[in-house]
Amino acid sequence: MAGSSHLKAGERGWIKVRVNFGYGMGTIVKTVLVFSNDPQRPMVTLTLSADN
């Protein structure tokens, strides 16, 4: 998996995301899906928004 790393339970890490929101298009919303092996939260959705 591109950009993945292995974390033990309780450890933290960083996710770098680069988004091209465009210019002069008003409010733009993008989502990033993060998958894990956590049985309680196997997927988390991060929502990014910008006004331009």
N, C-alpha and C positions, 0 to 999 in steps of 0.2 A: 504494500500500500504506500503510495507516494506521501512522503512527509510524516510517516507514522513513527512513533517511538514506543517503547515498552515501559509502562509505569506500574509500580507495585501499588497495592491497595493503600489509599491515603496519601500517595504522592501527588504532586502537582506538576503541570507542564504548561507550555505555551503553544498556542495555535496562531500562526501568522496567516493573515488573509489580505489579499490585495484585490480591491474591487474598482473597476472603472465605472463610475456612476454617470459619466457623460457630462455635458455642459448645457445649461439653460433648459433643462427638461423638467423643472419643478421637483417635487418630492419623488425620490427613487427609493425603493425598498428591495433588498436582496436577502436571501437566506442561505445559511451554511448548515449542512447536516453533519453532525459529529456522531460516529458510531463507536460503541465500546462493547466490552464483554460484561458489563455490569448488568446482572439480571433484572434489577429494579429500574434501570434507565439505560436500555440498550441503544437509544438514539436521543440526542438533544438537538433542538433546532435553535440556532443563533440567528437573530434578525438584525440586519444592519440597515440604517436609513440615513438619508442625507437630503437636505434642501439646497438646491443650487439655482 
